[in-house]
Amino acid sequence: MSGVSARDNVVTLAFLTQLLLCMHKAHLADLAHPASSQPMATNMRLGRTQAVG
């Protein structure tokens, strides 16, 4: 083994909450200031409809 016990690999509710909040803030910042002038489609169907219209 590499010296890491199973006890060190426990994910707590506090850690998951902090991670979710960090990801949410990053997502909101990305929506508020898109890198390009045209937003990216989230899937292929939306991309195809945006390319047509």
HELIX and SHEET records of a PDB file:
HELIX    1   1 ALA A    6  ASN A    9  5                                   4    
HELIX    2   2 LEU A   13  ALA A   32  1                                  20    
HELIX    3   3 MET A   44  VAL A   52  1                                   9    
END                                                                             
